[in-house]
Amino acid sequence: MMSFLPTKDRTITQTLQDFLAQVLETKAADAVLVPSRVTGDAAVKPCLICHPDQLHHTVPLGPGFFVNAGTMVSRLSWKLSGKKTAVWLRPCEIKAFVELTKLKQGDRDEVIILGMDCPMALSRKDYDTWVQSRSPAEVGPGLPDPEEWIRNRYEHPGKPIDGFTPARACQVCETPYPVNADVSVQLFGADLDQGIVLQADTRKGEDFLEGLHLPPGKKPEGRNTLMADIQALHEKAFQKMETEIQDQTGTMDKLNHFFSACINCHNCRSVCPVCYCRECVFNTDVFVHPPFQYLQWADKWGRVSMPFDTIFFHLTRMAHMGLTCVGCGQCTRACPANIPVADLFITVARKAQAAFDYKPGADDAEPLPLSVFQEKEFADIVGMGGSHDT
């Protein structure tokens, strides 16, 4: 089922704000979760909205992406509320939420996932520069109209806008389109002067669109070809990143240099949507070494950098969540030392996921790889299931 959302005489942002208002007014959902301005300035965060008059603050599409809302959806759904919530999510946010449901951290029953073709996002530094370059000095750092960004991203994907290049995690994203949504908002290939196509991907999505009584739509012409071209660009960018990361971290000395600026703030862990443990081992006394131990190490090696265990922290986290990494890039955005954490994590995670033939967030029913045992899995390594067995 496909519906059509006319855009004539309205910006894309206004069109989507009106659409979300209709969702609330028709009771298709009791609330919507959507990126919004928080205090009237350029800060954008997911906000839970129940009243249509608050939707003028929303920014459904734009270059600001500083919280993976998959975690927020899990907080809204881990226990039944008796209410329906429509959640507006980027593809990596959908995947994060699906992975969390497998870990019993959330549930899809009362959630309607509205997945968008992703407009990509800027790094934190570039976002601030983008805002300042488009905000009149007499007005201050308010949020500029993102229409220019939106038009560029969907009509000329792959082309920088006024020198601003999307964050690297976005450049290498495997799925810049919705996967496992209830409703897909199809912007790539659409004539944005005419309208946007909404496609129901589940029975819940069909019921949702039927209740809105929108005119029928059809798939944008040339969408498949355009998506293939975008994915080819992203794959080329990933191969470049993979080569660079190998050069930067291929030995222990290089890895130490890569993380040399790490201050052990754990920001990367805090913003990671699939780091779900209630208590992290690095917050316990396990790595609080007695003073004499530090002195012994310093005496043995000549010096010891403090804080200690920074490399071990990253390697442990990589081993813990590599199979479920959704590539959102929030770890890099949150790093105060400007370490490209996501470049390394995405590269390693993609190899690990390929080894298990696992795509995070693609299938609700597919179990996490390390939660099940398959006798013939990695037979050449574990020595089981091979032809030499009797």
PyMOL commands that set and color helices and strands:
alter all, ss='L'
color gray80, all
select helices_A, chain A and resi 12-25+52-57+70-77+91-102+124-134+147-155+168-171+203-212+223-249+252-258+267-271+281-283+285-287+291-301+310-324+330-334+341-355+369-371+379-382
alter helices_A, ss='H'
color red, helices_A
select strands_A, chain A and resi 2-6+31-37+44-49+85-89+111-116+183-186+195-200
alter strands_A, ss='S'
color yellow, strands_A
deselect
rebuild
show_as cartoon
